[in-house]
């Protein structure tokens, strides 16, 4: 029943967030470019606010986790707290508090419950493990696996990675798109490049990488490379995997400052930008876009 208590606590904090009006003192934590994903009992939980990592602690928006697992609670507006009574246990959660109360226990967290963009963010590991759930972090997949009591074991550990996806399935399931906010830029203006990779299939896709590099951007003029994002960067020299769950999209965004790899400003003209996923198989996963750089006003 400990896992059930944890679920109820998660739902309780959600009520706190929705009931409290946002104030200037509320958290304004920046979103990670590639935030970790949440998989609860084998199911990926989609969230409208991405998980945050603050002071080394992962904070997650718990409303969607609670909805995925099911929960019941009552709200006490006088104390601005949620009170949960479940099979003889009482759990109390209060917004902004550095402790979670379960029965007669007071559980202190390293990072307090926070309200970010109207969503309650809870320190995941301390909450989950305190109430009987198992939490595992897969750095290669950037995925947090949460398993409640009496559920099957978690997916293979990073030491025993699953086999990469065959080329035929990659061709059928994976689509790649490159985008820029506009097609024309004045000389010297920063240019934002975003590469999106989506698994449109019904099965998980695992892309094998020979190093820690997952993507690259290349800018060419008249067929010659003038700038490459990876030039001069160091990457982990170990085989890694990029994991895409069904219907999942990953995005990688960089800024090009309009200079070549020597640091010289490129002249006005037309340029071809290519964004590619640097996986090991000979299946092209890339997209191109034409942009134009004009003379500075």
C-alpha positions in Angstrom: 0.0 0.0 0.0 3.0 2.3 0.3 3.0 2.9 -3.5 -0.6 3.9 -3.3 0.2 6.4 -0.7 2.9 7.9 -2.9 0.4 8.2 -5.8 -2.0 10.1 -3.5 0.7 12.5 -2.4 1.5 13.2 -6.0 -2.1 14.1 -6.8 -2.4 16.2 -3.7 0.3 18.6 -4.7 -1.5 19.1 -8.0 -4.5 20.4 -6.2 -2.3 22.8 -4.3 -0.9 24.3 -7.5 -4.3 24.8 -9.1 -5.8 26.4 -6.0 -3.0 28.8 -5.4 -2.7 32.0 -7.5 0.6 32.6 -9.1 2.8 35.2 -7.4 6.1 36.9 -8.4 7.9 34.7 -5.9 7.0 31.5 -7.7 9.8 29.4 -9.3 11.0 30.4 -12.7 13.3 27.5 -13.4 14.6 27.3 -17.0 13.6 24.2 -19.1 16.3 21.9 -20.2 16.9 21.6 -23.9 16.5 17.9 -23.6 14.6 17.2 -20.4 14.5 13.7 -19.1 11.4 11.5 -19.9 9.2 9.7 -17.4 8.2 6.1 -17.7 5.8 4.8 -15.1 5.2 1.0 -14.9 6.3 0.7 -18.6 4.2 3.6 -19.8 5.7 7.0 -20.8 3.9 9.8 -19.1 3.4 12.9 -21.3 3.7 16.2 -19.5 2.8 19.7 -20.6 5.6 21.1 -18.5 8.9 19.4 -18.9 10.8 18.0 -15.9 13.3 20.4 -14.3 16.7 19.7 -12.8 17.3 22.1 -9.9 20.4 21.8 -7.7 20.9 18.3 -8.9 17.4 17.2 -8.1 14.8 16.3 -10.8 11.5 18.0 -10.3 8.5 16.6 -12.1 5.0 17.9 -12.8 3.1 15.3 -10.8 -0.5 15.9 -12.1 0.1 13.7 -15.1 1.8 10.9 -13.1 -1.2 11.0 -10.7 -3.6 10.7 -13.5 -1.7 7.9 -15.1 -1.7 5.8 -11.9 -5.0 7.0 -10.3 -5.5 8.9 -7.0 -8.1 10.4 -4.6 -7.7 13.3 -2.2 -9.4 16.2 -0.4 -8.4 19.9 -0.4 -8.4 22.1 2.7 -8.3 25.7 1.5 -7.9 27.1 5.1 -4.5 25.5 5.4 -3.7 25.5 1.7 -2.9 21.9 1.9 -4.1 18.6 0.5 -5.1 15.9 3.0 -5.2 12.2 1.9 -6.8 9.5 4.0 -6.1 6.1 2.5 -6.6 2.8 4.3 -5.8 4.2 7.7 -3.0 6.5 6.5 -3.1 10.2 6.4 -0.9 12.2 4.0 -0.5 16.0 4.0 1.2 18.1 1.4 1.7 21.8 1.4 2.9 24.0 -1.4 6.4 25.5 -0.8 7.1 23.2 2.1 10.5 21.4 2.4 8.8 18.4 4.0 6.2 15.8 3.0 4.1 14.3 5.9 3.0 10.7 5.7 1.3 9.4 8.8 3.5 10.3 11.7 6.6 10.7 9.6 8.0 14.1 8.4 10.1 13.5 5.3 12.5 16.4 4.4 13.4 17.0 0.7 16.6 18.7 -0.6 14.5 20.9 -2.9 11.0 22.0 -1.8 7.8 21.5 -3.8 7.7 24.3 -6.3 5.0 25.9 -8.6 6.3 26.5 -12.1 4.1 27.8 -14.8 1.0 26.8 -12.7 2.2 23.2 -12.2 3.4 21.6 -9.0 6.9 20.2 -9.3 7.9 17.6 -6.8 11.4 16.1 -6.1 10.9 12.8 -7.8 13.4 10.4 -6.3 12.9 11.2 -2.6 9.1 11.1 -3.0 8.9 7.9 -5.0 11.5 5.9 -3.0 10.1 7.0 0.4 6.7 5.6 -0.6 7.8 2.3 -2.0 8.5 3.0 -5.6 11.7 2.1 -7.5 13.4 4.8 -9.5 16.1 4.1 -12.1 17.9 6.6 -14.4 19.1 5.6 -17.8 21.6 8.3 -19.0 21.8 6.9 -22.5 18.0 7.2 -23.0 17.7 10.2 -20.7 14.8 8.4 -19.2 13.6 8.0 -15.6 11.9 4.6 -15.0 9.4 4.5 -12.1 8.2 1.1 -10.9 5.6 0.7 -8.1 5.4 -2.3 -5.8 4.3 -5.6 -7.5 5.1 -4.3 -11.0 7.5 -6.1 -13.4 11.2 -5.2 -13.3 12.4 -2.1 -15.1 13.9 -2.2 -18.6 17.5 -3.3 -19.1 20.1 -1.3 -17.3 22.6 1.0 -19.0 25.2 -1.7 -18.6 23.1 -4.1 -20.6 21.6 -1.9 -23.4 19.0 -3.3 -25.7 19.9 -4.0 -29.3 19.7 -1.1 -31.8 16.8 -0.9 -34.2 17.3 -2.5 -37.7 17.7 -0.2 -40.6 14.4 -1.2 -42.2 12.4 -0.2 -39.2 14.3 3.1 -38.9 13.4 4.0 -42.5 9.7 3.2 -41.8 9.4 4.8 -38.4 11.8 7.8 -38.1 11.2 11.2 -39.6 13.6 14.2 -39.4 12.9 17.9 -39.9 15.1 20.9 -39.8 13.7 24.4 -39.1 14.8 28.0 -38.7 12.6 30.9 -37.5 13.0 32.6 -40.8 14.6 32.2 -44.2 16.6 35.5 -44.4 18.9 37.1 -41.9 21.0 40.3 -41.9 24.8 39.7 -41.6 25.8 39.2 -37.9 22.4 38.1 -36.7 22.3 34.8 -34.8 20.5 32.0 -36.5 18.7 29.4 -34.5 18.8 25.9 -36.0 16.4 23.2 -34.7 16.6 19.5 -35.7 13.6 17.4 -34.7 13.5 13.6 -34.9 10.2 11.8 -34.4 9.4 8.1 -34.0 6.0 7.8 -35.8 6.0 4.0 -35.4 4.4 1.8 -32.7 7.6 0.4 -31.4 10.6 1.9 -29.5 13.5 2.9 -31.8 17.1 2.7 -30.6 19.7 4.5 -32.7 23.3 3.4 -32.2 25.9 6.1 -31.9 29.6 5.4 -32.1 30.4 8.2 -29.7 28.5 10.5 -27.4 27.6 12.8 -30.3 23.9 12.5 -31.2 23.6 15.2 -33.9 25.4 17.7 -36.1 24.7 20.8 -38.1 26.6 21.7 -41.3 26.4 25.0 -43.3 27.6 25.0 -46.9 28.0 27.6 -49.6 28.3 26.4 -53.2 28.9 22.8 -52.0 31.8 23.7 -49.6 31.5 23.4 -45.8 31.9 26.8 -44.1 30.7 25.8 -40.6 30.2 22.6 -38.7 28.7 22.6 -35.2 30.8 19.7 -34.1 34.1 21.2 -35.2 36.4 21.5 -32.2 34.0 19.9 -29.8 34.9 16.8 -27.7 32.5 13.9 -27.3 32.5 10.8 -25.1 34.4 8.1 -26.9 31.9 5.3 -26.1 29.0 3.7 -27.9 25.7 5.2 -26.9 22.1 5.0 -28.0 19.4 7.6 -28.7 16.1 6.1 -27.7 12.8 7.2 -29.1 9.5 5.9 -27.6 6.5 5.5 -29.9 5.2 8.9 -31.1 8.0 10.7 -29.3 9.8 13.7 -30.7 13.3 14.9 -29.7 14.6 18.3 -30.6 18.1 19.6 -30.7 18.6 23.4 -31.0 21.9 25.4 -31.6 22.8 28.9 -32.7 25.0 29.8 -35.6 26.5 33.2 -35.3 27.2 33.6 -39.0 30.9 32.9 -38.9 32.9 30.1 -40.4 35.0 27.6 -38.3 37.9 30.0 -38.3 35.8 32.7 -36.7 35.6 34.9 -39.8 32.2 36.5 -40.8 30.7 34.7 -43.8 29.8 37.0 -46.8 26.2 37.7 -47.8 24.6 35.0 -50.0 22.7 31.8 -50.0 23.6 28.9 -47.7 22.5 25.3 -47.4 22.0 24.1 -43.8 21.9 20.4 -43.0 20.9 18.9 -39.7 21.6 15.2 -39.2 21.4 12.5 -36.6 24.9 11.0 -36.3 23.9 7.3 -35.9 26.0 4.4 -37.0 23.9 2.8 -39.6 24.0 3.9 -43.3 20.4 5.1 -43.2 20.3 8.9 -43.8 18.5 10.7 -41.0 18.9 14.4 -42.0 17.1 17.4 -43.5 18.3 20.5 -45.3 17.1 24.1 -45.5 18.1 27.1 -47.6 18.7 30.4 -45.9 20.0 33.7 -47.1 22.3 36.2 -45.4 22.0 39.8 -46.5 24.3 42.7 -46.1 24.1 44.5 -42.8 21.9 47.6 -42.9 
